[in-house]
Amino acid sequence: MSDLLERLRTELPAEALITDPDVTASYAHDMASFCEAGTPAVVVLPRTVEQVQHVMRTATALRVPVVPQGARTGLSGAANASDGCIVLSLVKMDRILEISPVDRIAVVEPGVINAVLSRAVNEHGLYYPPDPSSWETCTIGGNIGTASGGLCCVKYGVTAEYVLGLDVVLADGRLLTTGRRTAKGVAGYDLTRLFVGSEGSLGIVVKAVLALKPQPPQQLVLAAEFPSAAAACDAVCRIMERGHTPSLLELMDRTTVRAVNELASMGLPETTEALLLCAFDTPDPAADLAAVGALCTAAGATEVVPADSPAESELLLQARRMSLTALETVKSATMIDDVCVPRSRLGAMLEGTAAIAEEYGLTIGVCSHAGDGNTHPVVCFDHTDPDESRRARESFDAIMALGLELGGTITGEHGVGVLKKEWLARELGETGIELQRGIKAAFDPLGLLNPGKLF
């Protein structure tokens, strides 16, 4: 420990090192439940690439594991510390280095907050689409590490589609530049995509070149109330089958709607079994909403209410954004699932989840990026009750299994971390895991980067 701190201090300012156990403990884990976390030896908050390189060279020389972190808003344990590790928090590297309206790119450091970047590019008439629910606090580096998504994915796609290039500090301290600033480029293997979603297990992202889009018109939102989740999912299928391209297509089940009303008195219709939110940012969103409203009615919607203004639309979106927070108030703890299935199987996923909730005697609320089949079943339980905690964990596994049975994947945007290691092995199979481990060994032969995550 003393040797580690002595070496780190040779090229790091005193304020970049945290050793107080009471403070380092707050950096030990992200927001996931049922994920073990160790005790870090030190927390380092670098401000420069050179400081990150020094940390990695020191870690390699002393064979000390390094756990990279952003804002720790993750939900899979990917940022959890291991015993005796260096926690490398990138939150102080928070500069927007460049915004180019001509090239339609932004160049940023990893600690930039998603919402800060979004607002900055808006001032140039540009748009950075990925918008996780935690966008006011999560960082771009964390978004890249977990390949995060958000509400707009149905039209604009996920983080991976906006990362053009990266600067990455490797395990031994070397600096690697991947990708490009150009609109096109196919030179060599796509190492950039390899780092996106790697959860800090291959290298430390210290700079990112991000693609931007022209800022679209303000969107208008429609809310449709359904007597069943199956009817709402039928409406989703009809909307996509007819070729509509909404900027957002979100579903909240009865449990979620009631939790949001309880938390914030939003006035959402508590008689509903499923609430579907659909938005368009087209030149004539009212016409698009009318067409979708007719499809919702045909699918069995009991009420269809288009918003009259962007302000009213934003109010509806605030209700969706606070879904996870609201469900956290139902019981003392939650496990937040992230299962993505083909759109055509979305109804079966929600029906199956409801059956699992009944089987295990638990409250499970579901909010979903319905337009791309990404569901977030939230298991609510009393963490002080051993039996209820056991049932919560078992129900989580049952939901994972259901997703795979329906042709889906165990994670659409939250990542694997510690929580889903077993399920990643089931999804990828023996050969897939063997090749992934081989890639890990090529970049990190000593196994120092975020050990114990993914597999």
N, C-alpha and C positions, 0 to 999 in steps of 0.2 A: 504493500500500500504506500509506504513512504517513498519507495523508489519510483512508483508510478506518478505520484504527485510531484516529486522533484523533477522528473523529466518533463511532465506537462508544463510546469511553471517556467521552463526555460524559454518558451516561445508563446506563452499565453498570459494575458494580463490577469491580475488577481480577481477582477470582477467576473471573469469568464469561468471561474471554477467555483463549484458549490460542494462543500463537504459536510455541512451541518446535517446530521442524520434526520432531524425533523423536517428539513427542507427537501433533502434528496428523496425522502419517502413519498413526497407528493408527486414525484416524477416516476414512480415505480410502475404505474399501470395506466391503461386507457379506460374506456367506459364499458368494457365487456364484463359480463358476469361469468362465474365459474372458470376463470382463467388464472392460473397461478402466476405470481409475480415475485421476483427475487429482490434482493437488497443491493442497489448499486453502490460501487465504491466511490464514485464521484459523478457529478453532473457537469458537463462542459457546454457552455453557450458561446460558440464561436461567432465572429462577425465577418471573417474573411475566408476565402478559399485556402489560403496558406495555413491558417489556423486549423482548418479541418484536415489538411494534409499532415500537419504535425501530429494531430491526435491519432491518425491512422498509422503513421510511422511508429509512434510510440507504442500503440496497441500491438502492432505486429512484432516489434522488438521484444516486448514483454509477454506476448501471447495472452493479451487481455481481451475479452469479448467486448464488442461495441453494439449498442442498441440505438439506432437512429430514431428520432422523434420529431413530430410536428406539434400540433396543438393537443394531441392525445384525445381527439374526439372519436377515434376509431371504436369499432364495436366487435372486434374479434381477438383482441389481445396482442395484435401485431406490434404494438409499441411497449409491451411489458418488459420490465427489466429482468435480467438474470443476475444471480448472485455474483458480486464482485465485478460487475461490468462497468464500463464507461457508458453512461447515458449521454448521447450526443444530441442535444436539442438545437434544432436549426431555426428557432423562432426569432432570433436576433438578426438573421440574414433576411431582412424584410424589405429590400429595395426593389422598386420597379425600375429597371435599368434603361428600358427603351419601349416606346410605343410608336410603331410605324404605320400610318394610315395607307401609305403606298403599298408596302409589302404585306400589310394586314397581319402583322405579328406583334407580339409583346415579348420582351426578354425580361425575365424576373428571377429573383432569388427565391429559394424554397420557402422562406418564412412569410412570404406575402399572403395576407388573408384573401380568400376567394372573393368576398364581397368588395374589398378594397380595390382589387384588380378590376372587377366588373364595373365599378363606378368610374374608375380612372379611364378605362377604354371607352365608356359611354360618352365622355366629354369630347372624344374624337369622332363621334358618330359610329363607333365600332361596338362589337358585342362579343363577350366571352361566354359561350352558352353553358358549360358544366356548372350546375348549381345544386350541390348537395344540400340537404335540409339544414345542415350545420354551417351554411356558407358564411354566416356572420363571424364565425370563429375558426373554422378549419383553414389549413394552409394549403397552398399549391403543392408544396413538397409532399404533404400527406395525401393529397388527392392523387398525385402521381404514384405514390407508393402503393396505394390500394386500388388504383384504377377506378376511382369513384364515379358515380353517375349523378342523378338528380331528377328534378321534375321535368326537365325539358328533353330528356333523352329520346322520347318517342319521335321527335322531329330532328333534333340536332346531334344526337349521339353522346357518347361518354368521353371522359377525359382522354383516353388513349387516342382518340381521333383528332385531338388538338395539340398533341405534343409532337413538334417537328424535330427538335433536337435537344440534347442535354449535355451539360458538363457534369462529369461524375468523378468523384474521388474514389479510387479503388482501395481494396483492403490494404495494400502495401504503400498507399500514399500517392501513387501515380495519378495524374489527371488525364481522364479520357474524355474526348469530345465526340459525340455521336450525332448523326442526323444532319440537319441542314437548316438554312433560312429560306430556301427557295420553295416555290409552290409544288415542285415536282423533284424527285430524286430517288434513284434505285441503285446507288453504288454500294455493293457489298451486302452482307447480312443486315437486317434491320435490328441493330442493337438497341435503338431507341425504344422500340416496342417491347423489347425484352426487359428493359428496366421498369417500364410502366406496369404496375401490379406486382413487382417483385418484393414489396414490403421491406425494403432496406436490406435484403439478403445478398445482393450482388454488388452494391456500391452506394455511395452517398451522393445524392443529387445536390449540386450546389448552384446550378443555373439551368433555366429551361427556356427554350424558344417555343412560344405558343401561337397557334394559328387563331386568327380572329375573323369574324364575319361582320358584314355591314349591320348596323343596328336596325332591327325590324320595327314595324309599327307597333304601338302599344296593343297588347292582346286584350281580347274580351273573353270572359269565361261564362260558361253555361253550367248550371247545377241541375241534375236530374235525380229525382227520388224514385227508388225501386222497391217493390214488395219483397224482393229476394236478391241474394247475391248472384244467383244463377241468371236472373233476368238482366242484371247490370252487366254481367260478363257477356251475355248474348248481344247486348247493345254494343259493347266494345268490338266484338267480332264483326257486327254489321258495319260499324264505322270504318274499320280497317279494310274490310272486303270491298266497300264501295270506293276505295281509293282516296279517302280523306287523309290529310296530313295535319293533324292538330299539333299545336305547339306544346300541348300538355293534355294528358288523359289519365286522370287519377281516380282511384276508388277508395272509399272509406266505408268500412262495415259498421253495423249498428253499435257495437261496443266502442269503436273509435269515435263515432259521432257523439255519443253520450259523454265520453270522457272529455272531449274538447269543450262541449257545452258546460260541463261541470267545472272545468278549469277556468274558462274565460267568458262564459255566458255569451257565446257567439250567436245564439238564436238559430242554430241549425235544426232541421226537422227531426225530432227524436222519434217520430213514428216510422221513420224509414228503416229498412233492413240493409240498404246499401245506397250510398250517395256517390254519384259519378260527377266528376268535374272535367269539363272539356273546354279547351281554349284554342283560339286561332289568333295568329299575329299577321294575317293576310291583309291585303289592301281593303277587302270588304268582309271583315270578320262577322258582321251581323248576318250576312247571307249564309256563310258557312255554318254558323251556329243554328240558323233556322233549319238547314238541311239535316244537321246532326240531331237537332231536337225532334224532328219527324221520325228519325230512325230510333231514337230512344223511346218515343211513344209507341212505335210499332213493336218494340221489344218488351213493352209492358210497364213503362215508366208511369207512375201515378201523378207526377208533377214535373214539369220542365220549366225552369226559370233562367232565361238569359240575363246576364248583367247589363245594365244600361250604360255603364261608364267604366273606365279603367280603375277608378277608385273602388267601386263596388266589386270589381273583379279581384283587386288586390286583397280585399277583405276576405273573400272566399279562399284565396290562396294562403292567407295567413292561417286560416283554420286548418288547412292541409299541412302546412309547415309545422304546426304545433302538435301534430298527431302523436308523435313519439313522446314528447314531453308530457302530454296529457295522459297517455297510457301509463307513464311512470308513476302517476299519482293514484292509480287504481289499487295497487298493493305496494309493499315496501321494496320490491325488486322486480326487475324485468329481464327477460332474455329476448333479444331482438333478432329474429331470423331474417335471412336474406336469400330467398329461393326464387330463381327465375325459371319459368316454364314457357313453352310455346304459347302464344296468345290463345290458340284454339283449345288449350287445356287449362286456361285460367279458371273457368268455372269449376272444374274438377278439383283444382288445387284449393279453392276456397271452401268447397263442400267438404273435402277431406280434412281440412284444418278444423272446421267446425266439429266434425265427428271426433277428431283427436281431442279437442277441448272437452267434449262431453265424456269421452272415455276416461280421461285423466282427472275429471272434476276440477278443471281450471278455467280461468278467464283468459281467452286468447283473442286479442283484437287484431284486425288486419287492415293495414293501409297499403296501397299498392300503386306502383307505376304501371297501371293497367295496360297502357298502350304498348309497352314492350314486355309484358308478362312478368315483371319483377315484383314479387310480393314480399311484404315485411310483416309476417305474423309475429306478434309481440306477446310472449308468455308472461302473464302477471302472477306473482306469487309472493308469499310471505317467507322471506329468507330466514326468519327465526324458527320456522317450522320445518324440522328435518324431513318429515314425510312429504310435505308440499314441495320442498326444494328438490327432493328426489323425483317426484312426479313432473316437476317443471323440466328437469334435465331429460327425463325419458320422453316427454312430449316433444321437446326440441329435436331429439333424434328421430322421432316418428315423423316429424314434419320434413326433416332432411330426406328420409327414406321415401316419403311420398313424392317429393320434388324429383328425385331421380327416377322413380317409377313412371312419372308422367313425361319423361324425356327431357327433364330440365337440368339445371346445374345448382350446386350447393351455394353458390354466391354469385350475384349479378354485379355487386358494387362494393361490398363491405370488406372483401378479402377473406383469407383463410386464418392467418395468425396462429394462435394456439387453439382457438375454439373448434376449428373444423379440420384439424390435421387428419384425424381418422377418416373423415368423410372425403377429403381430397384424395386419399389413397384409393377409396372405393370408386370415386368418379374417374380417376385417371388410369387405374389399373397398374399392375406390376411393371410393365414395360414403360409406361408413361412416367411413373415415379422414378424409375432407374435413370431415364434420360434427363429428367429435371435435376436429379442429384448430380449428374455428370456436369451439367451446366453450372450449377452452384460451385462445384469443385474447381472448375476452370477459372472462375472469377475470384473465388475465396478459398484457396487450397487449405488454409489453416482453420477454416470454419469459424472465423471470428465475428462475422457480420450477422447480427440478429439471430444467434443460435437458438434452435428449438422451435423456430417458426416454420410454417408451411408443411414440413415433413421431417 
